[in-house]
Amino acid sequence: MASAFFSSPQTTLSNSTIYHSSSRNIHLFTRLSPPQKPTRVPCSLSIAKSPFPAKPNNEIKFSEKWRSRVSFFPSFLKKKGKDRETMKEELLEAISALDRGAEATPDNQERVDQIARELEAVNTIKEPLKSNFLNGKWELIYTTSRSILQSQRPKFLRPNGKIYQAINADTLRAQNMETWPYFNQVTANLVPLSSTKVAVKFDTFKIAGLIPIKAPGRARGELEITYLDEELRISRGDKGNLFILKMVDPSYRVPL
């Protein structure tokens, strides 16, 4: 327990095109003014030439290609990333059958860590040590810390009951609590290192929750709070361990 779980292309009209078109129209007008006999107008002159040159093939292809792409924009714009609540649901589902992490395989651990990092990336509480969301008793629901899980032991010798961690940022105190079957506890002082990280200095262990023992000087670590809201907290320790906790009692106070 001493481990801190803590572009439409533009068509231009050149002068030469306008002149050429006008000459043909004047010629057509003279041939048709007043005839002695019905005059057959050559078919080739009965159709006025368009003053606008035809689009080159590459422009047609570009236009068609552009129109085809436009149809994809609405569906693209409708796509949205996962929101925080969806991520939290995925995280809780991923850890639900892992016995707080004791039964996690390397693939399980990688999956949980991936979702945790997605949540950390959208964390809105930038200074958790100043947030009221931090205060109270949290239940540990997942960790990679073997010293807490005692995963090397047979299952009946592991901590089988709930494990809690309480933090009070105003007094800079923390407490870890095991329940069945050992009921061990440890309290600690917190020393802020940044707006998200604290040094943890354990001061007193309680065996079975009753027998106090002064903690040795080496019983210390660091804890960084990487995600926080009113329900969920993600922390990472100085040994690289991941801790995921849910709030159970925001009114709880750590003993001084």
SETI-646383 format. One record per atom (N, C-alpha, C): residue in three letters; x, y, z. Coordinates in steps of 0.02 Angstrom, whole numbers, padded with zeros to 5 digits, always signed. Example, Ala and Ser with C-alpha at 12.3 -4.5 7.8 and 13.67 -1.06 7.14 Angstrom:
2
ala+00660-00284+00390/ala+00615-00225+00390/ala+00660-00165+00390/ser+00642-00112+00354/ser+00684-00053+00357/ser+00645+00002+00394/
# end
This chain:
256
met+00040-00061+00000/met+00000+00000+00000/met+00042+00063+00000/ala+00109+00057+00010/ala+00151+00116+00010/ala+00159+00144-00060/ser+00141+00106-00110/ser+00146+00130-00179/ser+00094+00184-00191/ala+00114+00241-00221/ala+00067+00296-00233/ala+00018+00278-00288/phe-00049+00269-00269/phe-00095+00252-00323/phe-00131+00314-00346/phe-00075+00334-00297/phe-00093+00404-00306/phe-00077+00425-00383/ser-00554+01264-02804/ser-00561+01329-02863/ser-00658+01328-02967/ser-00748+01379-02990/ser-00765+01347-03051/ser-00715+01377-03097/pro-00687+01338-03140/pro-00639+01369-03185/pro-00673+01425-03223/gln-00638+01484-03235/gln-00667+01541-03269/gln-00656+01536-03343/thr-00709+01549-03384/thr-00703+01549-03456/thr-00693+01620-03479/thr-00638+01636-03515/thr-00625+01703-03539/thr-00641+01708-03612/leu-00663+01768-03636/leu-00684+01780-03705/leu-00633+01826-03736/ser-00593+01801-03783/ser-00540+01842-03812/ser-00568+01888-03866/asn-00531+01942-03883/asn-00551+01990-03935/asn-00557+01956-04003/ser-00512+01909-04017/ser-00513+01875-04082/ser-00576+01834-04090/thr-00600+01806-04036/thr-00662+01766-04038/thr-00721+01810-04054/ile-00725+01869-04022/ile-00781+01916-04034/ile-00781+01939-04107/tyr-00722+01957-04135/tyr-00717+01981-04203/tyr-00737+01928-04252/his-00713+01868-04243/his-00729+01813-04288/his-00804+01799-04288/ser-00834+01800-04232/ser-00906+01786-04226/ser-00946+01840-04259/ser-00927+01903-04250/ser-00965+01959-04279/ser-00962+01957-04355/ser-00904+01941-04385/ser-00896+01938-04458/ser-00943+01887-04488/arg-00949+01830-04458/arg-00993+01778-04484/arg-01065+01801-04482/asn-01086+01836-04429/asn-01155+01859-04423/asn-01172+01912-04475/ile-01125+01958-04491/ile-01136+02010-04542/ile-01144+01977-04611/his-01101+01929-04626/his-01104+01892-04690/his-01171+01857-04697/leu-01195+01829-04646/leu-01260+01795-04647/leu-01316+01845-04660/phe-01314+01903-04630/phe-01366+01955-04638/phe-01369+01979-04710/thr-01311+01990-04748/thr-01311+02014-04817/thr-01340+01963-04865/arg-01326+01900-04854/arg-01351+01848-04898/arg-01427+01843-04894/leu-01456+01862-04839/leu-01528+01855-04828/leu-01567+01918-04846/ser-01536+01976-04861/ser-01574+02037-04874/ser-01591+02043-04948/pro-01648+02084-04959/pro-01706+02057-04993/pro-01689+02019-05057/pro-01701+01955-05063/pro-01685+01915-05122/pro-01739+01918-05175/gln-01721+01911-05242/gln-01768+01909-05298/gln-01803+01841-05299/lys-01765+01791-05280/lys-01792+01723-05279/lys-01777+01694-05211/pro-01817+01649-05194/pro-01801+01616-05130/pro-01730+01589-05132/thr-01695+01608-05085/thr-01625+01587-05081/thr-01616+01537-05025/arg-01585+01484-05042/arg-01572+01433-04991/arg-01508+01451-04954/val-01516+01455-04895/val-01457+01471-04853/val-01419+01407-04840/pro-01356+01407-04854/pro-01318+01346-04840/pro-01324+01326-04767/cys-01330+01262-04760/cys-01339+01236-04692/cys-01283+01257-04646/ser-01225+01261-04675/ser-01168+01277-04633/ser-01173+01346-04604/leu-01214+01392-04638/leu-01221+01461-04612/leu-01282+01470-04570/ser-01325+01421-04567/ser-01387+01428-04529/ser-01376+01420-04454/ile-01319+01397-04435/ile-01305+01388-04364/ile-01250+01435-04344/ala-01266+01482-04303/ala-01216+01530-04280/ala-01167+01495-04234/lys-01105+01513-04243/lys-01053+01483-04202/lys-01054+01513-04132/ser-01050+01474-04083/ser-01051+01500-04014/ser-00989+01542-04002/pro-00998+01600-03970/pro-00940+01643-03955/pro-00898+01615-03900/phe-00922+01564-03865/phe-00884+01535-03810/phe-00850+01470-03831/pro-00786+01468-03827/pro-00752+01406-03846/pro-00769+01349-03800/ala-00768+01290-03828/ala-00784+01231-03787/ala-00732+01221-03734/lys-00755+01193-03678/lys-00707+01180-03624/lys-00660+01124-03644/pro-00597+01133-03629/pro-00551+01078-03640/pro-00571+01018-03599/asn-00550+00959-03621/asn-00569+00897-03587/asn-00548+00896-03515/asn-00487+00925-03502/asn-00463+00922-03433/asn-00507+00964-03387/glu-00536+01020-03414/glu-00581+01060-03372/glu-00646+01023-03358/ile-00671+00987-03409/ile-00732+00948-03398/ile-00721+00895-03345/lys-00664+00861-03351/lys-00649+00809-03302/lys-00642+00838-03233/phe-00608+00897-03228/phe-00600+00929-03163/phe-00668+00948-03132/ser-00713+00976-03176/ser-00779+00997-03152/ser-00818+00937-03126/glu-00817+00882-03166/glu-00853+00822-03145/glu-00824+00794-03080/lys-00759+00796-03077/lys-00726+00769-03017/lys-00743+00810-02956/trp-00743+00877-02966/trp-00760+00922-02910/trp-00831+00910-02886/arg-00879+00903-02935/arg-00949+00891-02915/arg-00956+00826-02878/ser-00919+00775-02899/ser-00924+00711-02865/ser-00898+00715-02794/arg-00847+00756-02783/arg-00820+00762-02716/arg-00866+00800-02669/val-00901+00850-02696/val-00945+00890-02654/val-00996+00847-02618/ser-01020+00795-02652/ser-01072+00753-02622/ser-01048+00719-02559/phe-00982+00714-02549/phe-00956+00681-02490/phe-00951+00729-02431/phe-00951+00794-02442/phe-00941+00842-02388/phe-00992+00836-02332/pro-01058+00834-02347/pro-01107+00831-02292/pro-01094+00772-02245/ser-01082+00713-02273/ser-01071+00655-02230/ser-01007+00663-02190/phe-00957+00695-02220/phe-00894+00705-02184/phe-00904+00753-02126/leu-00942+00807-02138/leu-00952+00857-02086/leu-00994+00831-02029/lys-01033+00778-02041/lys-01075+00751-01988/lys-01035+00707-01940/lys-00975+00687-01960/lys-00936+00643-01917/lys-00911+00682-01857/lys-00917+00654-01800/lys-00893+00686-01739/lys-00853+00636-01699/gly-00806+00662-01659/gly-00768+00619-01616/gly-00810+00596-01557/lys-00785+00547-01522/lys-00820+00522-01463/lys-00821+00575-01409/asp-00877+00581-01374/asp-00878+00628-01319/asp-00852+00595-01255/arg-00843+00634-01203/arg-00813+00609-01142/arg-00854+00553-01110/glu-00920+00561-01111/glu-00962+00510-01079/glu-00955+00443-01114/thr-00951+00445-01181/thr-00942+00383-01219/thr-00875+00350-01202/met-00823+00392-01197/met-00757+00365-01178/met-00759+00334-01108/lys-00793+00368-01062/lys-00796+00341-00994/lys-00833+00275-00993/glu-00887+00269-01031/glu-00923+00206-01035/glu-00879+00150-01063/glu-00841+00167-01115/glu-00795+00118-01144/glu-00742+00096-01094/leu-00718+00144-01055/leu-00666+00128-01005/leu-00694+00082-00952/leu-00752+00099-00926/leu-00782+00057-00873/leu-00798-00013-00899/glu-00820-00017-00961/glu-00834-00083-00991/glu-00770-00123-00998/ala-00716-00089-01019/ala-00652-00124-01030/ala-00623-00153-00966/ile-00637-00121-00909/ile-00607-00144-00846/ile-00654-00186-00804/ser-00716-00191-00825/ser-00768-00222-00782/ser-00752-00294-00763/ala-00720-00332-00806/ala-00707-00403-00792/ala-00634-00417-00774/leu-00597-00366-00754/leu-00525-00375-00744/leu-00505-00378-00670/asp-00553-00382-00625/asp-00538-00386-00554/asp-00488-00332-00533/arg-00506-00270-00547/arg-00465-00212-00531/arg-00398-00212-00568/gly-00388-00257-00614/gly-00326-00262-00651/gly-00287-00325-00637/ala-00305-00360-00585/ala-00270-00422-00566/ala-00275-00475-00620/glu-00330-00476-00658/glu-00340-00526-00710/glu-00326-00499-00780/ala-00295-00440-00784/ala-00283-00408-00848/ala-00224-00440-00885/thr-00233-00455-00948/thr-00179-00478-00992/thr-00143-00416-01020/pro-00084-00424-01050/pro-00051-00367-01082/pro-00096-00331-01133/asp-00137-00370-01170/asp-00183-00339-01218/asp-00237-00299-01182/asn-00262-00325-01126/asn-00311-00289-01086/asn-00280-00223-01061/gln-00220-00227-01035/gln-00186-00168-01008/gln-00176-00115-01063/glu-00157-00138-01122/glu-00146-00091-01177/glu-00211-00057-01197/arg-00266-00095-01198/arg-00332-00067-01216/arg-00355-00016-01164/val-00348-00032-01101/val-00368+00014-01048/val-00326+00077-01051/asp-00261+00069-01060/asp-00216+00127-01063/asp-00233+00172-01122/gln-00253+00142-01178/gln-00271+00181-01238/gln-00332+00225-01225/ile-00384+00196-01194/ile-00444+00234-01180/ile-00430+00288-01127/ala-00389+00270-01078/ala-00370+00319-01027/ala-00335+00379-01058/arg-00291+00367-01106/arg-00256+00422-01139/arg-00304+00464-01180/glu-00355+00435-01209/glu-00405+00474-01246/glu-00442+00521-01199/leu-00458+00496-01140/leu-00490+00538-01090/leu-00444+00592-01065/glu-00382+00575-01052/glu-00333+00624-01029/glu-00325+00681-01080/ala-00332+00665-01144/ala-00324+00715-01197/ala-00381+00766-01197/val-00438+00749-01169/val-00495+00795-01167/val-00510+00820-01096/asn-00461+00811-01052/asn-00470+00834-00983/asn-00480+00909-00980/thr-00532+00932-00946/thr-00546+01004-00941/thr-00523+01034-00875/ile-00508+00992-00827/ile-00483+01018-00762/ile-00407+01021-00766/lys-00382+01080-00782/lys-00310+01087-00793/lys-00270+01094-00728/glu-00303+01114-00674/glu-00269+01120-00610/glu-00308+01080-00557/pro-00302+01014-00559/pro-00343+00972-00515/pro-00330+00984-00441/leu-00271+01005-00423/leu-00258+01017-00352/leu-00297+01077-00324/lys-00327+01117-00369/lys-00369+01173-00347/lys-00443+01158-00357/ser-00459+01098-00378/ser-00529+01081-00393/ser-00562+01045-00335/asn-00624+01064-00321/asn-00662+01030-00269/asn-00679+00958-00289/phe-00677+00943-00354/phe-00691+00875-00376/phe-00641+00825-00347/leu-00583+00848-00328/leu-00531+00803-00303/leu-00546+00778-00233/asn-00578+00818-00192/asn-00587+00803-00122/asn-00638+00747-00109/gly-00619+00702-00064/gly-00665+00649-00044/gly-00634+00580-00051/lys-00677+00529-00043/lys-00655+00460-00046/lys-00668+00430-00115/trp-00617+00401-00143/trp-00620+00370-00209/trp-00609+00295-00203/glu-00646+00257-00243/glu-00636+00185-00245/glu-00591+00167-00303/leu-00539+00128-00289/leu-00494+00105-00342/leu-00529+00050-00382/ile-00538+00062-00447/ile-00573+00012-00489/ile-00526-00020-00539/tyr-00465+00008-00547/tyr-00416-00023-00592/tyr-00348+00005-00577/thr-00298-00039-00578/thr-00229-00017-00573/thr-00183-00068-00605/thr-00124-00046-00622/thr-00072-00092-00646/thr-00021-00106-00592/ser-00031-00081-00532/ser+00017-00089-00478/ser+00011-00159-00447/arg+00064-00199-00454/arg+00063-00267-00426/arg+00067-00266-00350/ser+00100-00215-00322/ser+00105-00212-00249/ser+00038-00200-00216/ile-00007-00166-00250/ile-00074-00155-00223/ile-00119-00215-00236/leu-00116-00242-00295/leu-00159-00298-00314/leu-00136-00364-00284/gln-00072-00368-00268/gln-00043-00432-00244/gln-00061-00488-00291/ser-00056-00474-00357/ser-00078-00522-00407/ser-00033-00584-00410/gln+00025-00582-00379/gln+00068-00641-00377/gln+00044-00693-00326/arg+00000-00673-00283/arg-00027-00719-00232/arg-00086-00758-00259/pro-00104-00813-00228/pro-00167-00846-00244/pro-00225-00797-00231/lys-00278-00805-00267/lys-00333-00757-00263/lys-00361-00749-00192/phe-00364-00804-00155/phe-00394-00799-00088/phe-00349-00761-00039/leu-00286-00750-00058/leu-00241-00712-00014/leu-00232-00639-00036/arg-00266-00620-00090/arg-00263-00551-00113/arg-00313-00508-00074/pro-00305-00441-00077/pro-00358-00397-00050/pro-00421-00408-00092/asn-00471-00437-00063/asn-00532-00453-00100/asn-00587-00401-00093/gly-00584-00363-00040/gly-00633-00310-00030/gly-00614-00247-00069/lys-00654-00197-00062/lys-00642-00134-00097/lys-00580-00099-00069/ile-00547-00062-00113/ile-00489-00022-00095/ile-00505+00051-00109/tyr-00491+00093-00060/tyr-00508+00164-00066/tyr-00445+00207-00062/gln-00450+00266-00091/gln-00401+00319-00080/gln-00439+00384-00070/ala-00422+00418-00017/ala-00452+00483-00002/ala-00401+00538-00009/ile-00422+00595-00033/ile-00378+00653-00040/ile-00417+00715-00018/asn-00383+00756+00021/asn-00409+00823+00037/asn-00356+00873+00016/ala-00371+00911-00038/ala-00322+00958-00065/ala-00311+01018-00019/asp-00361+01036+00021/asp-00353+01094+00065/asp-00303+01081+00121/thr-00301+01020+00146/thr-00254+01003+00200/thr-00193+00965+00173/leu-00193+00950+00109/leu-00139+00912+00077/leu-00126+00846+00114/arg-00181+00810+00126/arg-00177+00745+00158/arg-00208+00692+00113/ala-00182+00631+00118/ala-00208+00575+00079/ala-00209+00513+00122/gln-00251+00465+00103/gln-00258+00403+00142/gln-00277+00346+00095/asn-00242+00290+00101/asn-00259+00229+00065/asn-00289+00179+00115/met-00343+00147+00095/met-00378+00101+00141/met-00397+00037+00105/glu-00374-00019+00133/glu-00398-00085+00111/glu-00457-00105+00153/thr-00499-00147+00126/thr-00552-00178+00167/thr-00536-00253+00170/trp-00585-00295+00169/trp-00577-00367+00179/trp-00522-00395+00134/pro-00477-00437+00161/pro-00478-00461+00231/pro-00427-00426+00277/tyr-00388-00379+00250/tyr-00333-00354+00290/tyr-00347-00289+00327/phe-00387-00245+00298/phe-00406-00181+00328/phe-00345-00137+00344/asn-00293-00144+00306/asn-00235-00101+00316/asn-00248-00030+00291/gln-00215+00018+00322/gln-00222+00088+00304/gln-00153+00121+00304/val-00148+00176+00268/val-00088+00218+00271/val-00108+00289+00256/thr-00082+00335+00293/thr-00095+00407+00281/thr-00031+00439+00255/ala-00038+00497+00222/ala+00020+00529+00191/ala+00009+00604+00186/asn+00065+00640+00185/asn+00065+00711+00170/asn+00079+00720+00095/leu+00048+00770+00066/leu+00058+00785-00005/leu+00095+00851-00012/val+00144+00850-00056/val+00183+00911-00070/val+00174+00927-00144/pro+00140+00982-00161/pro+00129+00998-00232/pro+00195+01009-00269/leu+00201+00978-00326/leu+00259+00987-00370/leu+00240+01027-00432/ser+00177+01026-00449/ser+00149+01066-00505/ser+00074+01070-00493/ser+00037+01096-00542/ser-00036+01101-00535/ser-00070+01033-00542/thr-00032+00982-00563/thr-00062+00915-00572/thr-00026+00861-00533/lys+00033+00875-00507/lys+00074+00823-00477/lys+00092+00839-00405/val+00093+00786-00364/val+00114+00793-00294/val+00166+00740-00276/ala+00208+00758-00228/ala+00251+00709-00196/ala+00211+00681-00138/val+00216+00615-00129/val+00178+00581-00076/val+00228+00556-00023/lys+00219+00579+00039/lys+00262+00557+00094/lys+00219+00523+00146/phe+00223+00457+00148/phe+00182+00418+00195/phe+00208+00429+00266/asp+00162+00436+00312/asp+00184+00446+00381/asp+00164+00390+00429/thr+00104+00363+00423/thr+00082+00312+00470/thr+00045+00256+00436/phe+00066+00195+00452/phe+00030+00135+00431/phe-00013+00112+00489/lys-00070+00082+00473/lys-00111+00050+00524/lys-00124-00022+00503/ile-00096-00068+00540/ile-00107-00139+00526/ile-00176-00158+00551/ala-00214-00190+00506/ala-00283-00209+00521/ala-00325-00148+00541/gly-00301-00090+00523/gly-00338-00029+00538/gly-00334-00008+00610/leu-00293-00043+00649/leu-00291-00030+00721/leu-00221-00014+00747/ile-00172-00051+00727/ile-00106-00045+00755/ile-00064+00005+00715/pro-00049+00064+00743/pro-00011+00114+00706/pro+00064+00100+00705/ile+00094+00109+00648/ile+00166+00101+00640/ile+00192+00159+00599/lys+00245+00190+00623/lys+00274+00246+00587/lys+00304+00222+00521/ala+00289+00258+00468/ala+00314+00238+00402/ala+00388+00254+00396/pro+00426+00209+00365/pro+00497+00223+00355/pro+00507+00280+00305/gly+00564+00312+00307/gly+00578+00369+00264/gly+00575+00355+00190/arg+00588+00292+00172/arg+00587+00273+00101/arg+00516+00266+00074/ala+00467+00268+00118/ala+00397+00259+00097/ala+00371+00325+00067/arg+00388+00336+00005/arg+00367+00396-00030/arg+00361+00383-00104/gly+00330+00428-00139/gly+00322+00421-00211/gly+00294+00486-00240/glu+00272+00482-00301/glu+00241+00540-00335/glu+00177+00517-00370/leu+00130+00564-00376/leu+00066+00549-00408/leu+00045+00608-00451/glu+00029+00593-00514/glu+00004+00646-00559/glu-00069+00632-00577/ile-00111+00683-00568/ile-00182+00676-00585/ile-00191+00699-00657/thr-00205+00652-00701/thr-00207+00665-00773/thr-00277+00675-00801/tyr-00327+00654-00764/tyr-00397+00665-00784/tyr-00439+00671-00721/leu-00486+00719-00721/leu-00529+00728-00663/leu-00596+00756-00683/asp-00649+00726-00657/asp-00715+00757-00657/asp-00749+00737-00593/glu-00813+00751-00586/glu-00847+00737-00523/glu-00857+00663-00509/glu-00847+00620-00559/glu-00859+00549-00551/glu-00797+00505-00558/leu-00750+00527-00598/leu-00694+00484-00617/leu-00627+00521-00611/arg-00578+00484-00588/arg-00510+00512-00584/arg-00461+00462-00614/ile-00414+00487-00654/ile-00359+00446-00680/ile-00295+00477-00655/ser-00252+00435-00627/ser-00188+00458-00602/ser-00133+00411-00626/arg-00072+00438-00627/arg-00014+00398-00647/arg+00041+00409-00596/gly+00072+00354-00574/gly+00124+00357-00524/gly+00193+00363-00554/asp+00241+00376-00510/asp+00310+00385-00533/asp+00342+00319-00556/lys+00312+00263-00541/lys+00337+00199-00564/lys+00305+00177-00629/gly+00264+00221-00659/gly+00231+00206-00722/gly+00164+00172-00715/asn+00141+00164-00653/asn+00076+00131-00642/asn+00017+00177-00656/leu-00036+00146-00679/leu-00098+00180-00695/leu-00150+00166-00641/phe-00186+00218-00619/phe-00237+00210-00568/phe-00302+00243-00593/ile-00357+00206-00590/ile-00422+00232-00610/ile-00469+00224-00550/leu-00500+00279-00531/leu-00542+00278-00471/leu-00609+00313-00484/lys-00660+00291-00448/lys-00725+00324-00452/lys-00743+00354-00385/met-00777+00411-00386/met-00795+00445-00324/met-00851+00408-00288/val-00843+00399-00223/val-00895+00367-00184/val-00920+00410-00126/asp-00879+00456-00102/asp-00900+00499-00046/asp-00863+00565-00048/pro-00892+00617-00078/pro-00857+00682-00083/pro-00850+00719-00017/ser-00884+00696+00035/ser-00882+00730+00100/ser-00829+00702+00147/tyr-00797+00647+00127/tyr-00750+00614+00173/tyr-00689+00658+00185/arg-00666+00658+00249/arg-00607+00695+00269/arg-00553+00647+00292/val-00491+00661+00270/val-00434+00620+00291/val-00411+00643+00360/pro-00398+00595+00405/pro-00373+00615+00471/pro-00308+00655+00467/leu-00302+00704+00511/leu-00241+00745+00513/leu-00187+00709+00552/
# end
